[in-house]
Amino acid sequence: MSSTGTVAPDLRHEAEIGVAVPDALALSLRAVHRAASELRRGTPVLIMGPGGSGPGGNRPGGNSPDRAGAGPEDAAGGPLLVAAAETVGARGLAEIAAAALQPPLLLLAPVRAAAVLHRPVAAAAVQREEGVVALRPPAALLAPEALRRLADPVAERLLPELPELLPAPPLAPAALALAKLSRLLPALVAAPVQAEAAARLGLLAVPAADVLAYPASAAASLTRVAEARVPLGDARDARIVAFRAADGGIEHLAILVGEPEKLAAAGGAPLVRAHSECFTGDLLGSLRCDCGPQLRGAIHRMAQEGSGVLLYLAQEGRGIGLVNKLRAYTLQDGGLDTLDANRALGYGADERGFLVAATMLEQLGIRRVRLLTNNPDKMAGLAACGITVEGREAHQFAANGVNNGYLATKAARFGHLLG
């Protein structure tokens, strides 16, 4: 069903041409992917709780990726209409006001809420990098520019009137998770609504359970979609294999040097590096990090050894995305280290998951590896996902005079094994 309610041309004769009904996983991923796109363009999205349903679906905690249309539910435990503070405009705020059962709330990560309120908030939640703080903003803050200032610590210019602190609604964690999946600042305008009211506005509904399950579901659905020989300066015998999730989102790549699959089939453990993409370091040669040297150094070492796999993962900025990484850089220039800068944006210190890497390795037939890393969390994460880590190969490069503090933070606060 399209946003205007018309049937897409390729589905009009579904019964005649025998198109299979999508399975539950495909529907779930599709719903979340669409909801993330709506948030990015400033459109409100309806988060449905257990028992909520929309047209074409009535499973507990889930429904099809269609327009909202469930019956009325009480404000405390009912559906939540949310919009990203970073992108919402006057139209989106008007839509929330039209459907809301109560005045809108502002949902923030605890560390960002502490900055807004000028006092500590939920210290335990900050330490665990979880939880949501709900604020009742004064009417003056419910305007697009004011909301953007509240969401973004880089644009620190708060209004003198402080919002009221309130209990967070039950679906607030799913709302912040959806903002993170959208690579937006995790700050949202939210209001409890009746799903029917949101349906009249043509707004998309997504189950909270599907949002929370999305990272694991998308990773588990990765499949190989393309492969080609790509001779590299440091490894002429190289291939690139592209993997895509069932939602059709951004691809992850595996750079294969030599024939690591044959080594794995013979019982060996190929050299493997899980490398998160870094536009500034990998492509531009930024001196703020050591990503570029790590990328090129890994490929060079694999070529010397005769084989290896570099997993090039679409997890920019430890999973916060390029735009937010640039914001984090600005905060670092103001005195924060890389960990505290991520937290100040409302993100965890490291938002990456390891199931993506493990799924790619399994599809390559590689289940035992020697991991090229300084990060013990990568070893533990891959092992938890079923990959046998035979050992760690150190992968350290000297500081360059600019990234000294960055490397020191990696060692002191992230636990990286650096000399």
C-alpha positions in Angstrom: 0.0 0.0 0.0 1.4 3.4 -0.9 1.2 6.5 1.3 -1.9 7.6 -0.7 -3.7 4.4 -0.1 -3.3 3.1 -3.7 -2.0 -0.4 -4.5 1.5 -0.5 -6.0 1.4 -1.7 -9.6 3.6 -4.7 -9.0 1.2 -6.0 -6.4 -2.2 -5.5 -8.2 -2.1 -9.0 -9.7 -0.3 -10.7 -6.8 -2.8 -13.6 -6.8 -2.6 -14.1 -10.5 1.2 -14.2 -10.8 1.7 -16.1 -7.6 3.9 -13.7 -5.7 4.6 -15.1 -2.2 3.3 -13.3 0.8 6.3 -11.8 2.6 7.4 -13.6 5.8 7.3 -12.0 9.3 11.0 -11.1 9.2 10.7 -9.3 5.9 7.7 -7.4 7.1 9.4 -6.4 10.3 12.6 -5.1 8.6 10.5 -3.3 6.0 8.4 -1.5 8.7 11.5 -0.3 10.6 13.4 0.8 7.5 10.4 2.8 6.4 9.9 4.3 9.8 13.6 5.4 9.9 13.2 7.1 6.6 10.1 8.9 7.8 12.0 10.3 10.9 14.8 11.4 8.7 12.5 13.5 6.6 10.8 15.1 9.6 7.6 13.1 9.5 6.1 11.7 12.8 5.9 7.9 13.2 3.6 5.9 15.4 5.3 3.4 17.8 3.0 0.5 18.7 3.2 -1.5 21.9 2.3 -5.1 22.6 -1.2 -5.9 21.3 -1.2 -3.0 18.9 -2.1 -3.7 15.3 -2.5 -1.9 12.0 -4.2 -2.9 8.7 -3.1 -6.3 7.6 -1.5 -7.4 10.9 -2.6 -8.2 14.4 0.2 -10.2 15.9 1.2 -9.2 19.5 3.9 -6.6 19.4 3.9 -6.3 15.6 2.1 -5.5 12.5 2.6 -5.1 8.8 4.5 -2.1 7.4 1.3 -0.2 6.7 -0.4 3.0 7.8 -1.6 3.3 11.4 -5.1 2.2 12.2 -5.5 0.4 15.5 -8.3 1.1 17.9 -8.1 3.5 20.9 -5.7 2.7 23.8 -5.1 4.5 27.0 -2.5 7.2 27.0 -0.2 5.6 29.6 0.4 2.3 27.8 -0.9 3.1 24.3 0.9 4.0 21.1 3.4 6.8 21.0 3.6 9.3 18.2 7.2 10.5 17.8 9.2 12.8 15.6 13.0 13.5 15.6 13.8 16.9 17.2 16.6 17.3 14.7 14.4 17.1 11.6 10.8 17.9 12.6 9.2 21.0 11.1 6.1 23.0 11.7 3.9 20.4 9.8 5.2 17.5 11.9 4.6 19.3 15.1 1.1 20.3 14.0 0.4 16.6 13.2 1.5 15.6 16.7 -0.6 18.3 18.3 -3.7 17.2 16.2 -3.4 13.5 17.4 -2.0 13.9 20.9 -4.0 12.8 24.0 -1.7 14.8 26.2 0.8 17.7 25.7 4.0 16.5 23.9 7.1 15.3 25.8 10.8 15.6 24.8 12.6 12.3 25.1 16.4 12.4 25.6 19.2 10.2 26.6 20.1 10.8 30.3 23.4 12.5 29.6 21.8 15.0 27.2 19.0 15.6 29.6 21.5 16.4 32.4 23.0 19.1 30.2 19.5 20.6 29.4 18.5 20.6 33.1 21.9 21.6 34.4 22.0 18.8 36.9 22.7 15.1 37.0 20.0 12.8 35.8 19.8 9.0 36.3 23.5 8.6 36.9 23.2 4.8 36.9 21.5 4.9 33.5 24.3 7.1 32.2 26.9 4.6 33.3 25.0 1.7 31.7 24.3 3.9 28.6 20.6 3.1 28.7 17.4 4.7 29.7 15.3 7.6 28.6 14.5 10.9 30.3 11.2 12.6 29.5 10.8 16.3 29.8 7.7 18.5 29.5 9.0 21.4 27.5 7.5 24.9 27.8 5.5 25.9 24.8 8.4 28.1 23.6 10.5 25.1 23.1 8.0 23.4 20.8 9.3 25.1 17.7 11.7 23.5 15.1 14.7 25.7 15.8 14.4 25.4 19.6 14.1 21.7 19.4 17.2 21.4 17.2 19.2 23.4 19.8 17.9 21.1 22.6 18.8 18.0 20.6 22.3 19.0 19.5 25.0 19.9 22.1 27.1 21.3 19.3 24.5 24.1 19.0 24.5 24.7 22.8 22.2 27.6 23.4 19.4 26.6 25.7 16.4 28.7 26.7 16.3 30.0 30.2 13.0 28.3 31.1 13.8 24.7 32.1 11.5 21.8 31.1 9.7 19.8 33.7 11.0 16.3 34.4 8.4 13.5 34.0 8.3 9.7 33.9 9.2 8.3 30.5 6.4 6.5 28.7 6.8 2.7 28.3 7.6 2.9 24.5 10.3 5.6 24.9 13.3 3.2 24.7 12.0 2.0 21.3 11.6 5.6 20.1 15.2 6.5 21.0 16.3 3.2 19.4 14.5 4.2 16.1 16.2 7.6 16.1 19.6 5.9 16.5 18.8 3.5 13.6 18.0 6.6 11.6 21.5 8.0 12.4 19.8 11.0 14.0 20.4 12.6 17.3 18.5 10.5 19.9 16.1 13.3 20.9 12.4 13.1 20.0 9.1 15.0 20.5 6.6 12.4 21.6 2.9 12.2 22.6 0.5 9.4 23.5 -2.2 9.1 20.9 -5.0 7.0 19.7 -3.8 5.0 16.7 -7.0 5.9 14.8 -6.0 9.6 15.0 -2.6 8.9 13.6 -4.2 6.8 10.8 -6.4 9.8 9.8 -3.1 11.7 9.2 -1.7 8.9 7.1 1.2 8.3 9.4 3.3 5.1 9.5 3.0 2.6 12.4 5.8 0.4 13.5 5.8 -2.1 16.4 8.2 -1.3 19.3 9.3 -4.9 19.4 10.4 -4.8 15.7 12.4 -1.6 16.3 14.3 -3.2 19.3 14.9 -6.4 17.4 16.0 -4.7 14.2 19.8 -4.7 14.6 19.9 -8.5 15.2 17.2 -9.2 12.6 19.0 -7.2 9.9 22.4 -8.7 10.6 21.0 -12.3 10.5 19.3 -11.6 7.2 22.5 -10.6 5.3 23.1 -12.3 2.0 25.8 -12.1 -0.6 24.6 -10.0 -3.6 27.8 -9.3 -5.7 31.4 -10.3 -6.1 34.3 -9.1 -8.2 38.0 -9.2 -8.6 39.5 -5.9 -7.5 43.4 -5.9 -7.6 44.7 -3.5 -4.9 48.0 -1.7 -4.7 48.9 -3.7 -1.6 47.1 -6.9 -2.7 46.7 -7.7 -6.4 45.0 -11.0 -5.6 41.9 -9.4 -4.0 38.2 -9.8 -4.4 35.3 -7.7 -2.9 32.1 -9.5 -1.8 29.0 -7.3 -1.1 26.4 -8.3 1.5 23.0 -6.7 1.9 20.3 -7.2 4.5 16.7 -8.1 3.7 15.5 -4.5 4.2 17.7 -3.4 1.3 19.7 -1.1 3.5 23.3 -0.1 3.2 25.8 -2.8 2.1 28.7 -4.3 4.1 31.8 -5.5 2.2 34.3 -8.3 2.6 37.7 -7.7 1.0 39.2 -11.2 0.4 42.9 -11.5 -0.2 44.0 -14.7 -1.7 41.8 -17.7 -0.9 40.9 -17.6 2.8 37.9 -19.9 2.2 40.2 -22.7 1.1 42.3 -22.3 4.2 39.2 -22.4 6.3 37.8 -25.5 4.5 41.1 -27.2 5.2 40.7 -26.5 8.9 42.9 -23.4 9.1 42.1 -20.1 10.8 42.5 -17.2 8.3 43.7 -13.8 9.4 40.6 -11.6 9.7 40.0 -7.9 10.6 36.6 -6.4 11.3 37.1 -2.8 10.2 34.4 -0.1 10.6 34.2 2.3 7.7 35.8 5.7 8.3 35.2 8.2 5.5 37.6 10.8 7.1 40.4 8.3 7.9 40.1 5.7 5.2 39.4 8.0 2.2 40.7 11.4 3.3 43.7 10.4 5.4 42.5 12.2 8.5 45.1 12.4 11.2 42.5 12.5 14.0 42.3 8.6 14.1 44.4 5.6 13.1 41.7 4.1 10.8 43.5 4.7 7.5 46.8 3.1 8.5 44.9 0.2 10.1 42.9 -0.4 6.9 45.9 -0.3 4.5 48.1 -2.1 7.0 45.7 -5.0 7.4 45.5 -5.5 3.6 49.2 -5.3 3.3 49.7 -7.9 6.0 47.2 -10.3 4.5 49.0 -10.0 1.2 52.3 -10.9 2.9 50.7 -13.8 4.6 49.0 -15.0 1.4 45.4 -14.7 2.4 43.0 -13.0 4.8 39.6 -11.3 5.1 38.9 -7.7 5.9 35.3 -7.1 6.8 34.5 -3.5 5.8 31.5 -2.7 8.0 29.0 0.2 7.5 29.4 1.3 11.1 30.9 4.8 10.8 31.9 6.5 14.0 31.4 3.3 16.1 27.9 3.1 14.8 26.7 6.7 15.1 27.1 7.7 11.4 29.2 10.3 9.7 27.2 13.3 10.5 27.2 12.5 14.2 30.9 11.7 14.1 31.5 15.2 12.7 29.4 16.6 15.6 31.5 14.5 18.0 34.7 16.0 16.5 33.4 19.4 17.3 32.8 18.4 20.9 36.2 16.9 21.1 37.7 20.2 19.9 35.9 21.7 22.9 37.7 19.4 25.3 35.8 16.1 25.4 37.4 12.8 24.5 35.9 10.4 21.9 33.9 8.4 24.5 32.4 11.4 26.2 31.7 13.2 22.9 29.6 10.2 21.8 27.7 10.2 25.1 27.1 13.9 24.9 25.3 13.3 21.6 23.0 10.8 23.4 24.8 7.7 22.0 26.6 5.0 23.8 30.4 4.9 23.7 30.3 2.2 21.1 27.0 1.4 19.2 28.4 -1.3 17.0 27.3 -4.9 17.0 29.3 -8.0 16.0 26.5 -10.2 14.5 27.0 -8.5 11.2 30.7 -9.5 11.0 29.9 -13.1 12.3 27.1 -13.5 9.7 29.4 -12.4 6.9 32.1 -14.8 8.0 29.7 -17.7 8.2 28.5 -17.1 4.7 32.1 -17.1 3.5 32.5 -20.5 5.2 34.9 -19.1 7.8 34.1 -20.0 11.4 37.6 -20.0 12.9 39.8 -16.9 12.7 42.9 -15.2 13.9 41.7 -11.7 14.7 43.8 -8.7 13.7 42.8 -6.3 16.4 43.7 -4.4 19.6 40.2 -4.5 20.9 39.2 -7.3 23.3 35.5 -6.5 22.8 35.8 -7.6 19.2 37.2 -10.9 20.2 34.5 -11.4 22.8 31.8 -10.2 20.5 32.6 -12.5 17.6 33.0 -15.4 20.0 29.6 -14.7 21.5 28.2 -14.9 17.9 29.6 -18.3 17.3 33.0 -17.5 15.7 36.0 -19.3 17.2 38.8 -16.8 17.7 42.0 -18.9 17.7 44.1 -15.9 18.7 44.7 -12.2 18.5 47.2 -10.5 16.2 48.3 -7.1 17.3 47.5 -4.2 14.9 49.1 -1.0 16.3 50.4 2.1 14.5 52.4 4.9 16.0 50.8 8.2 17.0 51.1 11.0 14.5 51.2 14.0 16.8 47.5 14.7 16.2 45.8 11.4 17.3 47.9 10.9 20.5 45.0 11.7 22.8 42.6 9.6 20.7 45.0 6.6 21.0 45.4 7.2 24.8 41.6 7.2 25.2 41.3 4.0 23.3 43.7 2.4 25.8 42.5 4.0 29.0 38.8 4.1 28.5 38.0 1.5 25.8 40.5 -1.1 27.0 42.4 -1.5 23.7 45.6 -3.4 24.1 48.1 -0.7 23.0 51.7 -0.6 24.1 
